[in-house]
């Protein structure tokens, strides 16, 4: 587990709830919601460690994954 920003950990339930609200708002306005969360967490819902150096901010590998997701859905 990351040890630099412990106050940001164990927020998975909140993240899921907030993401659902954002998706609903996007849908109401005809905007596209891109689910990155499910691609960035492991089976227990924790951020995959190699994608972040502190549990919050992405590493190059994390940004590369984000870019790959955007490209695979033809958003860019």
Beta strands, then each sheet from edge to edge (+ up, - down):
end
